[in-house]
Amino acid sequence: DPEGRSNAYSIIQEQMRQIGEPGQSTYTSSHTKDISIQYITIGEPFDGAFMDDLCNLYQIGSCHHVVHHAAGYEMLTQQVILDYCNEQDDNENEDMNNSSNNDDSRVVTYIHNKGALHSAESQSRLRRWLTGSALSPQCMEELHRT
């Protein structure tokens, strides 16, 4: 439905602004060129140019549409994250076996589009808080220490 689609696109814009706009009190806004966003879409076909424009606007290092599913749930996204992390672990183990010094650290976070299907102010507040927390300087700095 057009209203649901408009709501979903508004949420994407909001979250991209939280990631990339200076002054949003996030660690990421000063590190956008280091960010790689990989996303999946579920439901109606997605306009990739819309996301490309946002990535360019906020100077995100790279944006990649992994896959589109006509129907599904969060587990599809979570599986993509698990596969990515397992692949990185395999690559790191291979690098260690080859005696190369790989100190590349990556932080992977899942940003949920809470409220995209069921729009309510309480959902919006929760989504903004969750996104802000995941991208906060405190969270990012702590994750980079491990």
C-alpha positions in Angstrom: 0.0 0.0 0.0 1.3 3.5 -0.8 1.1 4.7 2.8 3.1 1.8 4.1 5.7 2.3 1.4 6.0 6.0 2.2 6.4 5.1 5.9 9.1 2.6 5.1 11.0 5.1 3.0 10.7 7.7 5.7 12.2 5.3 8.2 15.1 4.6 5.9 15.7 8.3 5.5 15.6 8.8 9.3 18.0 6.0 10.0 20.4 7.0 7.3 20.4 10.5 8.8 21.1 9.0 12.2 24.1 7.2 10.6 25.5 10.0 8.5 24.5 13.4 9.5 26.9 15.4 11.7 25.4 16.4 15.0 23.3 13.4 15.4 25.4 12.4 18.4 26.6 9.2 16.8 30.1 7.8 16.4 29.4 7.1 12.7 28.7 10.6 11.5 32.5 11.3 11.6 33.4 8.0 10.1 31.0 7.6 7.2 33.7 6.8 4.6 34.6 3.7 6.7 31.0 2.4 6.8 29.7 -0.4 4.6 26.0 -0.8 4.6 24.6 -4.1 3.5 20.8 -4.4 3.5 18.1 -6.7 2.4 14.5 -5.8 1.5 11.3 -7.7 2.1 7.9 -7.0 0.6 7.3 -4.6 -2.3 10.2 -4.1 -4.7 12.6 -1.5 -3.5 14.0 1.4 -5.4 17.8 1.0 -5.1 18.4 4.4 -6.5 16.7 5.8 -3.4 19.3 4.1 -1.2 22.2 5.0 -3.5 21.2 8.7 -3.3 21.1 8.5 0.5 24.5 6.8 0.6 26.0 9.5 -1.6 24.3 12.3 0.4 25.9 11.0 3.6 29.2 9.9 1.9 28.8 6.3 3.1 31.8 4.2 2.0 29.7 1.6 0.3 26.1 0.4 0.2 25.1 -3.0 -1.1 21.6 -4.4 -1.6 22.2 -8.1 -0.7 18.9 -9.6 -1.7 15.2 -8.9 -2.0 12.5 -11.3 -0.6 8.8 -11.1 -1.6 7.9 -12.1 2.0 9.8 -12.9 5.2 10.8 -11.9 8.7 13.8 -10.6 10.6 15.4 -14.0 10.6 16.3 -13.4 6.9 18.3 -10.4 7.8 19.8 -12.1 10.9 20.9 -15.0 8.7 22.7 -12.6 6.4 24.5 -11.1 9.4 25.5 -14.6 10.7 26.8 -15.6 7.3 28.8 -12.4 7.0 30.3 -12.8 10.4 31.1 -16.5 9.8 32.8 -15.6 6.5 34.9 -12.9 8.2 35.9 -15.5 10.9 36.9 -18.0 8.2 38.9 -15.3 6.4 40.6 -14.2 9.6 41.6 -17.8 10.4 43.0 -18.3 6.9 45.0 -15.1 7.3 46.4 -16.2 10.6 47.4 -19.6 9.1 49.2 -17.7 6.4 51.1 -15.7 9.1 49.8 -12.4 7.9 49.1 -9.6 10.4 45.4 -8.8 10.1 44.3 -6.3 12.7 41.3 -5.2 10.7 38.4 -4.7 13.1 34.8 -4.7 12.0 31.7 -3.9 13.9 28.5 -5.3 12.7 25.2 -4.0 13.9 21.6 -4.7 13.1 19.4 -1.7 12.7 15.7 -2.6 12.7 13.1 -0.6 10.9 10.7 -0.8 13.8 7.4 0.6 13.0 7.5 0.1 9.2 4.6 -2.4 9.3 2.7 -1.0 12.3 3.2 2.8 12.4 2.8 4.2 15.9 4.6 6.9 17.8 5.7 4.4 20.5 7.3 2.3 17.7 9.0 5.4 16.3 10.4 6.4 19.7 11.7 2.9 20.3 13.3 2.7 16.8 15.1 6.0 17.2 16.4 5.0 20.6 17.6 1.6 19.4 19.3 3.1 16.4 20.9 5.8 18.4 22.1 3.3 21.0 23.6 1.0 18.4 25.5 3.9 16.8 26.4 5.7 20.0 30.0 6.7 20.6 30.0 4.7 23.8 28.8 1.5 22.1 31.2 1.9 19.1 34.2 2.7 21.2 33.6 -0.2 23.5 33.2 -2.6 20.5 36.4 -1.3 19.0 38.2 -2.1 22.3 37.5 -5.8 22.1 
